[in-house]
Structure formats: C-alpha cells, structure tokens
Amino acid sequence: MSSPPGPPGKTSSLSKIAPHIDLDGHDLPPSPAPSSPRNGRKYALSTELVYTDSKDQYGASSMPIYQSATFKQSSAGGGSEY
C-alpha cells in the first residue's frame, strides 16, 4: 500500500522514516557511490585526468600492497613445519 506521490521537490514522510526498504518492506543494503555524477553533471577536469608518474612495473597510480612473508630458520638445512 503506497500513497500517491507528493508535489515535486518534497520528500514523503515515509521515505524520511524508512529510506532503505523495498516495496515489500525488506531492508535494503546501502547503495554504493555512483560511478558518474547524477543530473548530467561532469566531474572536474582534475578528477577526469588523474595522472601519476609511478615506477611500478604495472603502472599502478598508487603504491600497491605486495603480500609476502619471511620465516626464520634454525639452520641452512631446511625449514620447520608450519
């Protein structure tokens, strides 16, 4: 059961009370940020043209996280069981 839409520019009291539920009353997860601006707006030029000079072998724009591990051995003959 839903009420008729109100005048443009006004938010209904239902959407203020429960903005994240579907038509059946189920909770909805938060929406991710849109990948492009709404209303036909454009991002600023500095956002569109992000450029960084990186010496990373894959050309990453920021320092990537390289996962590694180092283990101490008691002798050069071999490691222990982990």
N, CA, C and O atoms as CSV, one atom per row, in Angstrom:
chain,resi,resn,atom,element,x,y,z
A,1,MET,N,N,0.851,-1.157,0.000
A,1,MET,CA,C,0.000,0.000,0.000
A,1,MET,C,C,0.900,1.223,0.000
A,1,MET,O,O,1.734,1.387,0.890
A,2,SER,N,N,0.734,2.071,-0.986
A,2,SER,CA,C,1.556,3.276,-1.054
A,2,SER,C,C,0.668,4.484,-1.271
A,2,SER,O,O,-0.443,4.384,-1.792
A,3,SER,N,N,1.189,5.625,-0.858
A,3,SER,CA,C,0.431,6.857,-1.015
A,3,SER,C,C,0.802,7.500,-2.336
A,3,SER,O,O,1.882,7.234,-2.863
A,4,PRO,N,N,-0.058,8.334,-2.881
A,4,PRO,CA,C,0.255,8.998,-4.144
A,4,PRO,C,C,1.443,9.931,-3.968
A,4,PRO,O,O,1.659,10.477,-2.887
A,5,PRO,N,N,2.206,10.108,-5.032
A,5,PRO,CA,C,3.370,10.985,-4.926
A,5,PRO,C,C,2.958,12.411,-4.606
A,5,PRO,O,O,1.927,12.897,-5.071
A,6,GLY,N,N,3.783,13.073,-3.803
A,6,GLY,CA,C,3.515,14.453,-3.431
A,6,GLY,C,C,4.024,15.405,-4.488
A,6,GLY,O,O,4.461,14.978,-5.557
A,7,PRO,N,N,3.971,16.696,-4.198
A,7,PRO,CA,C,4.463,17.681,-5.153
A,7,PRO,C,C,5.960,17.512,-5.380
A,7,PRO,O,O,6.674,17.075,-4.478
A,8,PRO,N,N,6.451,17.856,-6.583
A,8,PRO,CA,C,7.875,17.721,-6.860
A,8,PRO,C,C,8.698,18.559,-5.883
A,8,PRO,O,O,8.293,19.644,-5.467
A,9,GLY,N,N,9.874,18.016,-5.530
A,9,GLY,CA,C,10.763,18.746,-4.632
A,9,GLY,C,C,10.514,18.466,-3.169
A,9,GLY,O,O,11.310,18.877,-2.325
A,10,LYS,N,N,9.422,17.773,-2.837
A,10,LYS,CA,C,9.120,17.450,-1.444
A,10,LYS,C,C,9.338,15.965,-1.235
A,10,LYS,O,O,9.028,15.153,-2.107
A,11,THR,N,N,9.873,15.613,-0.070
A,11,THR,CA,C,10.112,14.221,0.267
A,11,THR,C,C,8.961,13.722,1.113
A,11,THR,O,O,8.522,14.410,2.035
A,12,SER,N,N,8.467,12.527,0.811
A,12,SER,CA,C,7.358,11.988,1.590
A,12,SER,C,C,7.836,11.605,2.976
A,12,SER,O,O,9.021,11.344,3.181
A,13,SER,N,N,6.907,11.570,3.936
A,13,SER,CA,C,7.271,11.219,5.306
A,13,SER,C,C,7.719,9.771,5.391
A,13,SER,O,O,8.542,9.434,6.242
A,14,LEU,N,N,7.195,8.900,4.523
A,14,LEU,CA,C,7.614,7.502,4.523
A,14,LEU,C,C,9.084,7.372,4.145
A,14,LEU,O,O,9.815,6.604,4.771
A,15,SER,N,N,9.526,8.107,3.136
A,15,SER,CA,C,10.926,7.997,2.732
A,15,SER,C,C,11.863,8.603,3.769
A,15,SER,O,O,13.040,8.245,3.813
A,16,LYS,N,N,11.366,9.511,4.603
A,16,LYS,CA,C,12.187,10.046,5.690
A,16,LYS,C,C,12.324,9.024,6.812
A,16,LYS,O,O,13.382,8.916,7.431
A,17,ILE,N,N,11.255,8.273,7.074
A,17,ILE,CA,C,11.257,7.295,8.158
A,17,ILE,C,C,12.059,6.058,7.776
A,17,ILE,O,O,12.882,5.599,8.568
A,18,ALA,N,N,11.846,5.517,6.607
A,18,ALA,CA,C,12.482,4.274,6.173
A,18,ALA,C,C,13.008,4.424,4.753
A,18,ALA,O,O,12.400,3.903,3.818
A,19,PRO,N,N,14.118,5.121,4.571
A,19,PRO,CA,C,14.597,5.369,3.217
A,19,PRO,C,C,15.219,4.151,2.543
A,19,PRO,O,O,15.420,4.168,1.329
A,20,HIS,N,N,15.532,3.091,3.296
A,20,HIS,CA,C,16.233,1.949,2.718
A,20,HIS,C,C,15.428,0.656,2.829
A,20,HIS,O,O,15.946,-0.364,3.281
A,21,ILE,N,N,14.158,0.700,2.414
A,21,ILE,CA,C,13.350,-0.514,2.363
A,21,ILE,C,C,12.748,-0.631,0.974
A,21,ILE,O,O,12.493,0.373,0.308
A,22,ASP,N,N,12.523,-1.880,0.539
A,22,ASP,CA,C,11.909,-2.073,-0.766
A,22,ASP,C,C,10.388,-2.044,-0.639
A,22,ASP,O,O,9.857,-1.790,0.442
A,23,LEU,N,N,9.693,-2.302,-1.736
A,23,LEU,CA,C,8.231,-2.219,-1.735
A,23,LEU,C,C,7.576,-3.265,-0.844
A,23,LEU,O,O,6.443,-3.081,-0.399
A,24,ASP,N,N,8.282,-4.363,-0.579
A,24,ASP,CA,C,7.741,-5.408,0.289
A,24,ASP,C,C,8.109,-5.198,1.751
A,24,ASP,O,O,7.732,-6.012,2.594
A,25,GLY,N,N,8.835,-4.131,2.078
A,25,GLY,CA,C,9.201,-3.834,3.453
A,25,GLY,C,C,10.510,-4.446,3.910
A,25,GLY,O,O,10.836,-4.382,5.095
A,26,HIS,N,N,11.272,-5.040,2.994
A,26,HIS,CA,C,12.558,-5.630,3.357
A,26,HIS,C,C,13.633,-4.552,3.425
A,26,HIS,O,O,13.634,-3.613,2.629
A,27,ASP,N,N,14.552,-4.696,4.387
A,27,ASP,CA,C,15.669,-3.759,4.488
A,27,ASP,C,C,16.578,-3.910,3.276
A,27,ASP,O,O,16.826,-5.022,2.810
A,28,LEU,N,N,17.066,-2.799,2.776
A,28,LEU,CA,C,17.993,-2.805,1.654
A,28,LEU,C,C,19.376,-2.401,2.134
A,28,LEU,O,O,19.493,-1.573,3.038
A,29,PRO,N,N,20.428,-2.966,1.550
A,29,PRO,CA,C,21.779,-2.535,1.910
A,29,PRO,C,C,22.022,-1.135,1.370
A,29,PRO,O,O,21.340,-0.707,0.439
A,30,PRO,N,N,22.985,-0.412,1.942
A,30,PRO,CA,C,23.282,0.922,1.416
A,30,PRO,C,C,23.781,0.825,-0.019
A,30,PRO,O,O,24.475,-0.125,-0.380
A,31,SER,N,N,23.433,1.792,-0.814
A,31,SER,CA,C,23.846,1.804,-2.211
A,31,SER,C,C,25.283,2.290,-2.327
A,31,SER,O,O,25.699,3.177,-1.582
A,32,PRO,N,N,26.046,1.718,-3.257
A,32,PRO,CA,C,27.403,2.219,-3.474
A,32,PRO,C,C,27.349,3.592,-4.136
A,32,PRO,O,O,26.325,3.984,-4.694
A,33,ALA,N,N,28.444,4.304,-4.069
A,33,ALA,CA,C,28.515,5.614,-4.715
A,33,ALA,C,C,28.369,5.423,-6.221
A,33,ALA,O,O,28.890,4.452,-6.771
A,34,PRO,N,N,27.681,6.317,-6.885
A,34,PRO,CA,C,27.534,6.178,-8.333
A,34,PRO,C,C,28.872,6.359,-9.032
A,34,PRO,O,O,29.734,7.098,-8.556
A,35,SER,N,N,29.043,5.679,-10.169
A,35,SER,CA,C,30.301,5.789,-10.892
A,35,SER,C,C,30.367,7.063,-11.722
A,35,SER,O,O,31.438,7.425,-12.209
A,36,SER,N,N,29.265,7.734,-11.887
A,36,SER,CA,C,29.259,9.017,-12.577
A,36,SER,C,C,28.286,9.935,-11.850
A,36,SER,O,O,27.347,9.462,-11.210
A,37,PRO,N,N,28.502,11.234,-11.942
A,37,PRO,CA,C,27.620,12.162,-11.234
A,37,PRO,C,C,26.196,12.106,-11.775
A,37,PRO,O,O,25.966,11.779,-12.940
A,38,ARG,N,N,25.262,12.428,-10.915
A,38,ARG,CA,C,23.855,12.438,-11.326
A,38,ARG,C,C,23.509,13.759,-12.003
A,38,ARG,O,O,24.301,14.701,-11.998
A,39,ASN,N,N,22.358,13.809,-12.564
A,39,ASN,CA,C,21.801,15.013,-13.200
A,39,ASN,C,C,22.629,15.496,-14.383
A,39,ASN,O,O,22.587,16.683,-14.708
A,40,GLY,N,N,23.382,14.613,-15.037
A,40,GLY,CA,C,24.133,15.004,-16.217
A,40,GLY,C,C,25.351,15.865,-15.945
A,40,GLY,O,O,25.992,16.342,-16.881
A,41,ARG,N,N,25.680,16.071,-14.670
A,41,ARG,CA,C,26.859,16.880,-14.360
A,41,ARG,C,C,28.121,16.109,-14.712
A,41,ARG,O,O,28.088,14.885,-14.837
A,42,LYS,N,N,29.227,16.812,-14.873
A,42,LYS,CA,C,30.507,16.179,-15.151
A,42,LYS,C,C,31.433,16.371,-13.965
A,42,LYS,O,O,31.294,17.318,-13.191
A,43,TYR,N,N,32.384,15.450,-13.839
A,43,TYR,CA,C,33.415,15.609,-12.823
A,43,TYR,C,C,34.347,16.746,-13.226
A,43,TYR,O,O,34.423,17.117,-14.398
A,44,ALA,N,N,35.052,17.291,-12.244
A,44,ALA,CA,C,36.033,18.340,-12.521
A,44,ALA,C,C,37.150,17.757,-13.388
A,44,ALA,O,O,37.403,16.553,-13.350
A,45,LEU,N,N,37.804,18.594,-14.153
A,45,LEU,CA,C,38.858,18.146,-15.054
A,45,LEU,C,C,39.957,17.410,-14.294
A,45,LEU,O,O,40.480,16.409,-14.783
A,46,SER,N,N,40.310,17.890,-13.111
A,46,SER,CA,C,41.370,17.231,-12.337
A,46,SER,C,C,40.973,15.812,-11.931
A,46,SER,O,O,41.839,14.950,-11.783
A,47,THR,N,N,39.692,15.563,-11.753
A,47,THR,CA,C,39.224,14.212,-11.432
A,47,THR,C,C,39.256,13.330,-12.670
A,47,THR,O,O,39.618,12.156,-12.593
A,48,GLU,N,N,38.879,13.890,-13.803
A,48,GLU,CA,C,38.864,13.125,-15.047
A,48,GLU,C,C,40.272,12.757,-15.517
A,48,GLU,O,O,40.473,11.687,-16.092
A,49,LEU,N,N,41.230,13.624,-15.277
A,49,LEU,CA,C,42.577,13.440,-15.822
A,49,LEU,C,C,43.608,13.119,-14.749
A,49,LEU,O,O,44.662,13.753,-14.694
A,50,VAL,N,N,43.322,12.162,-13.916
A,50,VAL,CA,C,44.279,11.791,-12.873
A,50,VAL,C,C,45.490,11.159,-13.541
A,50,VAL,O,O,45.364,10.208,-14.312
A,51,TYR,N,N,46.670,11.699,-13.234
A,51,TYR,CA,C,47.911,11.169,-13.795
A,51,TYR,C,C,48.960,11.158,-12.709
A,51,TYR,O,O,49.152,12.155,-12.013
A,52,THR,N,N,49.628,10.056,-12.562
A,52,THR,CA,C,50.746,9.977,-11.630
A,52,THR,C,C,51.896,9.286,-12.326
A,52,THR,O,O,51.691,8.384,-13.138
A,53,ASP,N,N,53.104,9.710,-12.008
A,53,ASP,CA,C,54.299,9.095,-12.566
A,53,ASP,C,C,54.793,8.072,-11.562
A,53,ASP,O,O,55.297,8.435,-10.499
A,54,SER,N,N,54.652,6.810,-11.888
A,54,SER,CA,C,54.996,5.738,-10.966
A,54,SER,C,C,56.043,4.838,-11.592
A,54,SER,O,O,56.053,4.629,-12.805
A,55,LYS,N,N,56.923,4.308,-10.760
A,55,LYS,CA,C,57.935,3.377,-11.248
A,55,LYS,C,C,57.505,1.927,-11.028
A,55,LYS,O,O,58.311,1.008,-11.171
A,56,ASP,N,N,56.251,1.731,-10.685
A,56,ASP,CA,C,55.738,0.381,-10.503
A,56,ASP,C,C,55.755,-0.342,-11.842
A,56,ASP,O,O,55.435,0.248,-12.874
A,57,GLN,N,N,56.128,-1.617,-11.829
A,57,GLN,CA,C,56.241,-2.368,-13.078
A,57,GLN,C,C,54.917,-2.507,-13.817
A,57,GLN,O,O,54.906,-2.738,-15.026
A,58,TYR,N,N,53.804,-2.369,-13.107
A,58,TYR,CA,C,52.495,-2.488,-13.739
A,58,TYR,C,C,51.815,-1.138,-13.952
A,58,TYR,O,O,50.679,-1.087,-14.422
A,59,GLY,N,N,52.497,-0.045,-13.611
A,59,GLY,CA,C,51.948,1.287,-13.828
A,59,GLY,C,C,50.860,1.691,-12.860
A,59,GLY,O,O,49.998,2.499,-13.207
A,60,ALA,N,N,50.876,1.145,-11.642
A,60,ALA,CA,C,49.863,1.498,-10.645
A,60,ALA,C,C,49.976,2.971,-10.282
A,60,ALA,O,O,51.083,3.506,-10.211
A,61,SER,N,N,48.849,3.633,-10.054
A,61,SER,CA,C,48.868,5.057,-9.714
A,61,SER,C,C,49.177,5.296,-8.246
A,61,SER,O,O,49.481,6.426,-7.864
A,62,SER,N,N,49.109,4.268,-7.418
A,62,SER,CA,C,49.493,4.382,-6.015
A,62,SER,C,C,50.272,3.128,-5.632
A,62,SER,O,O,50.253,2.126,-6.347
A,63,MET,N,N,50.954,3.201,-4.497
A,63,MET,CA,C,51.783,2.084,-4.072
A,63,MET,C,C,50.913,0.858,-3.802
A,63,MET,O,O,50.074,0.887,-2.902
A,64,PRO,N,N,51.101,-0.220,-4.569
A,64,PRO,CA,C,50.308,-1.420,-4.320
A,64,PRO,C,C,50.794,-2.152,-3.072
A,64,PRO,O,O,51.916,-1.937,-2.614
A,65,ILE,N,N,49.956,-3.002,-2.538
A,65,ILE,CA,C,50.320,-3.808,-1.378
A,65,ILE,C,C,50.797,-5.159,-1.895
A,65,ILE,O,O,50.038,-5.910,-2.508
A,66,TYR,N,N,52.061,-5.453,-1.637
A,66,TYR,CA,C,52.611,-6.750,-2.010
A,66,TYR,C,C,52.624,-7.623,-0.771
A,66,TYR,O,O,53.323,-7.313,0.194
A,67,GLN,N,N,51.867,-8.705,-0.778
A,67,GLN,CA,C,51.823,-9.589,0.379
A,67,GLN,C,C,52.983,-10.570,0.301
A,67,GLN,O,O,53.174,-11.252,-0.706
A,68,SER,N,N,53.745,-10.627,1.367
A,68,SER,CA,C,54.853,-11.567,1.440
A,68,SER,C,C,55.056,-11.957,2.895
A,68,SER,O,O,54.499,-11.331,3.797
A,69,ALA,N,N,55.846,-12.981,3.118
A,69,ALA,CA,C,56.139,-13.430,4.473
A,69,ALA,C,C,57.593,-13.878,4.538
A,69,ALA,O,O,58.122,-14.424,3.569
A,70,THR,N,N,58.231,-13.652,5.664
A,70,THR,CA,C,59.606,-14.072,5.896
A,70,THR,C,C,59.622,-14.942,7.140
A,70,THR,O,O,59.039,-14.582,8.163
A,71,PHE,N,N,60.284,-16.083,7.055
A,71,PHE,CA,C,60.359,-17.002,8.181
A,71,PHE,C,C,61.810,-17.201,8.581
A,71,PHE,O,O,62.691,-17.275,7.724
A,72,LYS,N,N,62.056,-17.285,9.864
A,72,LYS,CA,C,63.391,-17.529,10.399
A,72,LYS,C,C,63.618,-19.033,10.459
A,72,LYS,O,O,62.767,-19.784,10.936
A,73,GLN,N,N,64.784,-19.466,9.965
A,73,GLN,CA,C,65.136,-20.882,10.017
A,73,GLN,C,C,66.240,-21.087,11.040
A,73,GLN,O,O,67.091,-20.217,11.227
A,74,SER,N,N,66.225,-22.233,11.699
A,74,SER,CA,C,67.258,-22.524,12.703
A,74,SER,C,C,68.559,-22.967,12.055
A,74,SER,O,O,69.618,-22.829,12.668
A,75,SER,N,N,68.520,-23.497,10.833
A,75,SER,CA,C,69.740,-23.899,10.129
A,75,SER,C,C,69.519,-23.749,8.631
A,75,SER,O,O,68.396,-23.551,8.166
A,76,ALA,N,N,70.618,-23.849,7.885
A,76,ALA,CA,C,70.525,-23.725,6.436
A,76,ALA,C,C,70.011,-25.004,5.790
A,76,ALA,O,O,69.723,-25.018,4.594
A,77,GLY,N,N,69.893,-26.071,6.561
A,77,GLY,CA,C,69.469,-27.367,6.039
A,77,GLY,C,C,68.008,-27.437,5.656
A,77,GLY,O,O,67.637,-28.268,4.828
A,78,GLY,N,N,67.184,-26.616,6.214
A,78,GLY,CA,C,65.766,-26.683,5.879
A,78,GLY,C,C,64.925,-25.965,6.907
A,78,GLY,O,O,65.407,-25.562,7.966
A,79,GLY,N,N,63.694,-25.817,6.583
A,79,GLY,CA,C,62.785,-25.102,7.465
A,79,GLY,C,C,62.028,-26.044,8.372
A,79,GLY,O,O,62.235,-27.257,8.346
A,80,SER,N,N,61.178,-25.491,9.148
A,80,SER,CA,C,60.353,-26.261,10.071
A,80,SER,C,C,58.964,-26.425,9.484
A,80,SER,O,O,58.621,-25.807,8.476
A,81,GLU,N,N,58.173,-27.264,10.126
A,81,GLU,CA,C,56.778,-27.378,9.722
A,81,GLU,C,C,56.007,-26.184,10.280
A,81,GLU,O,O,56.275,-25.722,11.389
A,82,TYR,N,N,55.065,-25.700,9.511
A,82,TYR,CA,C,54.279,-24.550,9.961
A,82,TYR,C,C,52.849,-24.925,10.111
A,82,TYR,O,O,52.027,-24.088,10.483
